[in-house]
Amino acid sequence: MTLRRIGEGDWKAAEDLTRRAFYNIYEPGCVEHYLVHLMPEHEDFLPAPSLVAEEAGRLVSLILYTRSRLVDEAGRSLEIATFGPIAVDVAMQRRGLGKRLIAQSLAEAEREGIPALVIFGYPSNYVSSGFVSARKLGIATPDGRHPAAMLAKELVAGALSGHEWTYHQSPVMDIDTSAAEAFDASLPVMEKRWMPSQEEFWIMSRSTLD
Protein backbone atom coordinates (compact mmCIF):
# COMPACT_ATOMS: atom_id res chain seq x y z
CA MET A 1 0.00 0.00 0.00
CA THR A 2 1.41 3.36 -1.07
CA LEU A 3 0.09 6.71 0.13
CA ARG A 4 1.09 9.58 -2.14
CA ARG A 5 -0.06 12.89 -3.60
CA ILE A 6 -2.66 12.67 -6.32
CA GLY A 7 -1.16 13.03 -9.78
CA GLU A 8 -2.40 14.21 -13.15
CA GLY A 9 -2.94 10.65 -14.36
CA ASP A 10 -5.10 9.69 -11.36
CA TRP A 11 -8.22 11.73 -11.97
CA LYS A 12 -10.34 9.33 -14.01
CA ALA A 13 -9.64 6.51 -11.55
CA ALA A 14 -10.41 8.94 -8.72
CA GLU A 15 -13.79 9.78 -10.26
CA ASP A 16 -14.66 6.11 -10.69
CA LEU A 17 -13.56 5.22 -7.16
CA THR A 18 -15.59 8.05 -5.68
CA ARG A 19 -18.68 7.08 -7.67
CA ARG A 20 -18.53 3.48 -6.46
CA ALA A 21 -17.91 4.52 -2.85
CA PHE A 22 -20.75 7.07 -2.64
CA TYR A 23 -23.45 5.65 -4.90
CA ASN A 24 -26.80 5.43 -3.05
CA ILE A 25 -25.22 6.11 0.35
CA TYR A 26 -26.55 9.64 0.93
CA GLU A 27 -29.10 9.89 -1.89
CA PRO A 28 -30.15 7.78 -4.86
CA GLY A 29 -27.03 7.93 -7.00
CA CYS A 30 -24.45 10.53 -5.93
CA VAL A 31 -22.80 13.82 -6.97
CA GLU A 32 -19.40 13.43 -5.31
CA HIS A 33 -17.73 12.01 -8.41
CA TYR A 34 -18.82 15.11 -10.34
CA LEU A 35 -17.12 17.23 -7.68
CA VAL A 36 -13.94 15.19 -8.20
CA HIS A 37 -14.32 15.81 -11.93
CA LEU A 38 -14.37 19.59 -11.35
CA MET A 39 -11.63 19.87 -8.75
CA PRO A 40 -8.36 19.60 -10.70
CA GLU A 41 -9.19 22.62 -12.88
CA HIS A 42 -10.49 24.78 -10.04
CA GLU A 43 -8.33 27.52 -8.53
CA ASP A 44 -9.22 26.43 -5.00
CA PHE A 45 -7.96 22.86 -5.34
CA LEU A 46 -4.99 22.17 -3.06
CA PRO A 47 -2.73 19.46 -4.48
CA ALA A 48 -0.19 19.30 -1.65
CA PRO A 49 -2.34 17.67 1.06
CA SER A 50 -4.56 15.78 -1.44
CA LEU A 51 -3.59 12.13 -1.29
CA VAL A 52 -4.44 8.76 -2.78
CA ALA A 53 -3.76 5.25 -1.55
CA GLU A 54 -2.57 2.83 -4.21
CA GLU A 55 -2.34 -0.94 -4.00
CA ALA A 56 -0.96 -3.10 -6.81
CA GLY A 57 -1.23 -0.15 -9.19
CA ARG A 58 -4.89 0.54 -8.37
CA LEU A 59 -6.36 3.51 -6.47
CA VAL A 60 -8.21 2.29 -3.40
CA SER A 61 -8.72 5.52 -1.45
CA LEU A 62 -8.43 9.29 -1.76
CA ILE A 63 -8.79 12.52 0.16
CA LEU A 64 -9.03 15.88 -1.63
CA TYR A 65 -8.54 19.40 -0.27
CA THR A 66 -9.80 22.81 -1.30
CA ARG A 67 -9.21 26.32 -0.04
CA SER A 68 -11.89 27.86 2.13
CA ARG A 69 -11.97 30.83 4.46
CA LEU A 70 -13.18 32.18 7.75
CA VAL A 71 -14.29 35.76 8.29
CA ASP A 72 -14.25 37.23 11.79
CA GLU A 73 -16.49 39.79 13.46
CA ALA A 74 -14.36 42.65 12.12
CA GLY A 75 -14.55 41.39 8.55
CA ARG A 76 -11.00 40.04 8.49
CA SER A 77 -10.48 36.92 6.40
CA LEU A 78 -8.39 33.87 7.29
CA GLU A 79 -7.60 31.35 4.56
CA ILE A 80 -8.05 27.79 5.78
CA ALA A 81 -8.88 24.50 4.03
CA THR A 82 -11.56 21.87 3.73
CA PHE A 83 -11.25 18.24 2.78
CA GLY A 84 -13.79 16.13 0.95
CA PRO A 85 -14.66 13.96 -0.60
CA ILE A 86 -12.78 11.23 1.18
CA ALA A 87 -13.50 7.92 -0.53
CA VAL A 88 -12.48 4.33 0.17
CA ASP A 89 -13.04 1.47 -2.24
CA VAL A 90 -16.02 -0.60 -1.09
CA ALA A 91 -13.89 -3.73 -0.68
CA MET A 92 -11.37 -1.84 1.50
CA GLN A 93 -13.75 -0.11 3.90
CA ARG A 94 -13.72 -0.67 7.69
CA ARG A 95 -9.97 -1.35 7.69
CA GLY A 96 -8.69 1.99 8.95
CA LEU A 97 -7.51 3.19 5.56
CA GLY A 98 -9.51 6.39 5.73
CA LYS A 99 -7.98 7.29 9.09
CA ARG A 100 -4.48 6.66 7.70
CA LEU A 101 -5.18 9.02 4.82
CA ILE A 102 -6.59 11.66 7.15
CA ALA A 103 -3.58 11.46 9.47
CA GLN A 104 -1.03 11.78 6.67
CA SER A 105 -2.95 14.52 4.88
CA LEU A 106 -3.28 16.51 8.11
CA ALA A 107 0.50 16.34 8.50
CA GLU A 108 0.86 17.56 4.89
CA ALA A 109 -1.59 20.39 5.50
CA GLU A 110 0.28 21.44 8.62
CA ARG A 111 3.57 21.51 6.68
CA GLU A 112 1.86 23.72 4.09
CA GLY A 113 1.08 26.25 6.83
CA ILE A 114 -2.69 25.78 6.76
CA PRO A 115 -3.87 27.10 10.15
CA ALA A 116 -7.17 25.22 10.47
CA LEU A 117 -9.68 23.00 8.74
CA VAL A 118 -13.47 23.00 8.59
CA ILE A 119 -15.26 19.94 7.23
CA PHE A 120 -18.76 18.49 7.12
CA GLY A 121 -19.30 14.90 8.17
CA TYR A 122 -20.52 12.47 10.78
CA PRO A 123 -18.77 13.43 14.05
CA SER A 124 -18.22 9.75 14.88
CA ASN A 125 -15.95 9.48 11.84
CA TYR A 126 -13.70 12.42 12.71
CA VAL A 127 -13.51 13.16 16.44
CA SER A 128 -10.81 10.51 16.86
CA SER A 129 -8.70 12.55 14.40
CA GLY A 130 -8.96 15.63 16.62
CA PHE A 131 -11.98 17.36 15.10
CA VAL A 132 -14.48 19.09 17.35
CA SER A 133 -17.80 20.81 16.82
CA ALA A 134 -17.10 23.98 14.85
CA ARG A 135 -19.26 25.82 17.37
CA LYS A 136 -16.65 25.19 20.07
CA LEU A 137 -14.19 27.22 17.98
CA GLY A 138 -16.68 30.04 17.37
CA ILE A 139 -17.54 29.09 13.80
CA ALA A 140 -20.99 29.47 12.24
CA THR A 141 -22.40 29.43 8.74
CA PRO A 142 -23.03 32.82 7.07
CA ASP A 143 -26.68 32.65 8.16
CA GLY A 144 -25.67 32.12 11.80
CA ARG A 145 -26.40 28.42 12.09
CA HIS A 146 -24.29 25.76 13.80
CA PRO A 147 -24.81 22.52 11.85
CA ALA A 148 -24.18 19.40 13.89
CA ALA A 149 -22.11 18.06 11.00
CA MET A 150 -19.80 21.10 10.80
CA LEU A 151 -16.50 20.15 12.43
CA ALA A 152 -13.21 21.98 12.81
CA LYS A 153 -9.61 21.40 13.81
CA GLU A 154 -6.82 23.87 14.51
CA LEU A 155 -3.51 22.89 12.93
CA VAL A 156 -1.87 25.90 14.55
CA ALA A 157 -2.71 26.07 18.25
CA GLY A 158 -4.84 29.10 19.05
CA ALA A 159 -5.26 30.10 15.41
CA LEU A 160 -9.00 30.61 15.88
CA SER A 161 -9.17 31.68 19.50
CA GLY A 162 -10.64 35.01 20.57
CA HIS A 163 -12.90 35.49 17.55
CA GLU A 164 -16.32 34.65 16.19
CA TRP A 165 -16.09 33.30 12.66
CA THR A 166 -18.28 32.63 9.66
CA TYR A 167 -17.29 29.82 7.33
CA HIS A 168 -17.21 30.26 3.54
CA GLN A 169 -16.59 27.21 1.39
CA SER A 170 -15.07 27.22 -2.08
CA PRO A 171 -17.54 27.82 -4.92
CA VAL A 172 -16.50 24.44 -6.34
CA MET A 173 -18.56 22.87 -3.56
CA ASP A 174 -21.76 24.51 -4.85
CA ILE A 175 -22.76 21.62 -7.07
CA ASP A 176 -25.13 22.21 -9.98
CA THR A 177 -27.34 19.15 -9.54
CA SER A 178 -28.53 19.23 -13.14
CA ALA A 179 -24.96 19.21 -14.41
CA ALA A 180 -24.10 16.44 -11.97
CA GLU A 181 -27.03 14.36 -13.22
CA ALA A 182 -25.97 14.88 -16.83
CA PHE A 183 -22.42 13.87 -16.02
CA ASP A 184 -23.59 10.74 -14.22
CA ALA A 185 -25.82 9.83 -17.15
CA SER A 186 -22.77 9.84 -19.44
CA LEU A 187 -21.15 7.05 -17.41
CA PRO A 188 -21.85 3.30 -17.28
CA VAL A 189 -25.23 2.69 -15.66
CA MET A 190 -25.43 2.10 -11.93
CA GLU A 191 -28.82 1.43 -10.35
CA LYS A 192 -30.18 4.26 -8.23
CA ARG A 193 -31.99 2.96 -5.17
CA TRP A 194 -33.07 3.88 -1.66
CA MET A 195 -31.05 2.82 1.38
CA PRO A 196 -31.66 3.46 5.09
CA SER A 197 -28.42 5.47 5.26
CA GLN A 198 -30.14 8.13 3.15
CA GLU A 199 -32.66 8.82 5.90
CA GLU A 200 -29.88 9.00 8.48
CA PHE A 201 -28.05 11.49 6.29
CA TRP A 202 -31.21 13.56 5.77
CA ILE A 203 -31.59 13.89 9.54
CA MET A 204 -27.92 14.65 10.25
CA SER A 205 -27.52 17.15 7.41
CA ARG A 206 -30.42 19.23 8.73
CA SER A 207 -29.56 19.05 12.44
CA THR A 208 -28.23 22.14 14.19
CA LEU A 209 -26.87 22.93 17.66
CA ASP A 210 -28.49 25.42 20.00
Summary of the structure (lengths in Angstrom):
residues: 210
radius of gyration: 16.9
end to end distance: 43.1
largest distance: 51.3
contacts: 625
relative contact order: 0.18
helix: 36%
strand: 30%
